[in-house]
């Protein structure tokens, strides 16, 4: 059994006989009380998401998952293909497990894949990813009093985001993958 | 994230920050128009509160001869504001920074956070429940915001708010009469029966929260804000007891499952209060935490006499989070702890 301090995004917990991958966790202190860890996790077979809150002194059964850096290759039907750059082995991951992160994938991107018994169970993408701007129409400066004018730009993987009007086609930008927002010029 | 660099090119974060400043201004305005006096009390305290599970941030204060004194950054302005009630002030509030060490950097916590606390004397806990409701509605109307947002859920707050006693909630969601589970042994049996891990280190409050956090809290305030009130007396060392002395006048506000405020019908009996604080101090010691004496000046203020009072502390950052629909507390705080560390 492991301590709750080992709960991280991507680890796999055995709970009441089923395997769950942790998608989110947060330390909380309810009502000036002692510390708890709120854990959102997804059932690896049914896909159902549950939330369990553990007191930090409790123990959890964490099953061994190996985390490997892999490179994104391409989309194949509903799946996403990655390559383990140390063994050159190729794996495919179910679209459900990739979830919303799919829209940030671009060819050649390094991600961390959690592998359990030879199958991928989780993916972690960088917090900021660099893209090339492929479309950035000149902005129409509207009647914004605040001066916070943005415009839509398209990135090299097809992702469309809002960016400041000074961004031009051909530039490289960083996108915050937690919010999906423009972060800075690269 | 909310550093100057994040704000500079991000209209969403700019809007959140501007709304934050506006909400703080409107909060003050609301209390001024209700004839509350704005108080100002120390952040650095020689004797901090005795809450068993809170960790005040220790700081050293030195005199010109390099003699150092151990102080603590307040976890709330509670004792200082009650001392002001003993001077004859009747309606007071304070907005200021408070600190709780060893809590999460982000999500719904930041070590340094902004709290508003207010007291009415004479007053009861029903008064501050109504004040809180009026405050949210005042801000909402001024900012033309008609829904609070938390974790993808929209919550109506301009209409009726809910109230429920803790006992009613246990009956509704757990199907038990909390009267039968006010002793640690019974609650331990119930927790075990419901599949929770239980061990010798679990205090009554831990067992209470294991069940409450997993089976009750997520239901609270999903459609409209809810005040839940009257907690088991053992969980309320600063509250007046209810008529049924097994419960005490503590109330918490939940919105969208998020705990936003915690208040009490104030316990003002100096003997009972000192006894409770000494008990909390003993628990701190048992839990291996730093201890300091129970503030004798606070007990003296109670001895001088304070009229029946109600007081509540509300997390301003969480309130801003709800009004703006920010994704994380770090988005409503300029240069949060995590921003400064990264």
Contacts between the chains, C-beta under 8 A, distances in Angstrom:
chain1	res1	chain2	res2	distance
A	16	B	195	8.0
A	26	B	104	6.3
A	26	B	107	4.2
A	26	B	108	6.9
A	27	B	103	7.0
A	27	B	104	4.1
A	27	B	107	7.5
A	27	B	109	7.4
A	28	B	104	7.1
A	28	B	107	7.6
A	28	B	108	6.7
A	28	B	109	7.3
A	28	B	213	7.8
A	29	B	53	6.5
A	29	B	54	7.8
A	29	B	100	7.4
A	29	B	103	5.7
A	29	B	109	7.3
A	30	B	209	5.2
A	30	B	212	7.4
A	30	B	213	6.0
A	30	B	217	7.5
A	30	B	259	6.5
A	31	B	209	7.5
A	31	B	235	7.6
A	31	B	252	6.2
A	31	B	259	6.6
A	31	B	262	6.1
A	32	B	51	4.9
A	32	B	53	6.1
A	32	B	54	5.8
A	32	B	262	7.0
A	33	B	53	5.4
A	33	B	205	5.3
A	33	B	206	7.3
A	33	B	209	5.3
A	34	B	52	8.0
A	34	B	53	4.6
A	34	B	203	7.6
A	34	B	205	7.1
A	34	B	206	5.7
A	34	B	209	7.6
A	35	B	53	7.4
A	35	B	102	7.7
A	35	B	103	7.9
A	36	B	209	6.6
A	36	B	213	6.0
A	38	B	213	7.3
A	51	B	218	6.9
A	52	B	214	6.5
A	53	B	210	7.7
A	53	B	213	4.1
A	53	B	214	5.3
A	54	B	197	7.9
A	55	B	197	7.8
A	55	B	202	7.3
A	55	B	206	5.6
A	55	B	209	7.5
A	55	B	210	6.0
A	57	B	199	7.2
A	57	B	201	5.9
A	58	B	197	4.6
A	59	B	197	6.9
A	146	B	11	7.4
A	146	B	14	7.5
A	148	B	11	3.8
A	148	B	14	5.9
A	150	B	11	6.0
A	162	B	11	7.9
A	163	B	9	7.9
A	164	B	9	4.7
A	176	B	1	7.6
A	178	B	327	7.5
A	179	B	12	7.9
A	179	B	327	6.3
A	181	B	10	6.0
A	181	B	12	6.8
A	182	B	9	6.5
A	182	B	10	7.1
A	183	B	6	7.6
A	184	B	5	7.2
A	184	B	9	7.3
